[in-house]
């Protein structure tokens, strides 16, 4: 056994030792540390003690439910347990399960738990429960839900610790800063009867002024504020200037032969930036081809944030994120899976002097700051023009 696998094996055993001590335990570990292996090993133990044990695996998506976890049980020689002892469901349908008794419940990506789907625990009998995540919930409501259910984080290996241990590849993050366009009046505004066009900068300033105006109103105003904040967020997600930066990176900076995942703000942007896509309205063909290394680029929205094991990814291009560090850690996790000599490259496009800049700053707070570089888009253009 090589040193990396030896360290990983020791960590998984240590984690499982801690899991056994709590009825409802959470393991927080970076993608690539082997959270699924811990769950499979725990399942083997439960079944060895009780042959007809019932185990439930709860996941965020159907693909994880029907494919990824089957692959994990196959990989660790536990297909018989999968066939005979395992039930599975998605979080959205967990509350449909009632009056059942489970010896073990595995909550994959436990940060997806909500007040609503937590009702599962009150409608069923659960002996033991193991939650898995690379990113514990940062939402106070979810924290309270987990506390009320009796969950305790028993073991942690965050991303930078996993890098230090050599379990995942090191990474470089480059934040490409772009100004909102202040010359081209392409943004449709006004009403259906009286439309007019504005620049990105003017539209953003208008939306932000409305947010500030509504900030301290009454109940009705708070509802209007919510919609206006959402409108501003969607506007940022669909900025043409950010798509143009992404196109420059894809056409000039990132080698076409390198395997790259493009994380977009919405489906139109994903389809604009790459002919191969994976999102809620696409089929799995492109995803399967990318996973099989038949193509080198794949754009997505949120579909690849969690749980997928994709080999040999070189770059992650984050065209849009929000303030949640959780989402960025998940996306970085798709790129840092260990390969000898591999250094993951993460590109984040940030619209400066906007809410987007605050989101990026928040999302990067707990990353290794020495691995983060900032560059203005115009300077990047000049750099490659000179070369």
Secondary structure, 3 states (H helix, E strand, C coil): CCHHHHHHHHHHHHHHHHHHCCCEEEEEECCCCCHHHHHHHHHHHHHHHCCCCCEEEEECCHHHHHHHHHHHHHHCCCHHHHHHHEEEEEHHHHHHCCCCEEEEEEEECHHHCCCCHHHHHHHCEEEEEEEEECCCCCCHHHHHHHHHHCCEEEEEECHHHHHHHCCECEEEEEEEEECCCCCCCCEEEECCCCEEEECHHHHHHHHHHHHHHHCCCCHHHHHHHHHHHHHHHHHHHCCHHHHHHHHHHHHHHCCCCCCEEEECCCHHHHHHHCCCEECCCCCCHHHHHHHCCCCCEEEECCCCCCCCCCCCCCEEEECCCCCCHHHHHHHHHCCCECCCCCEEEEEEEEECCCHHHHHHHHHCCCCCHHHEEEEEHHHHHHHHHHC
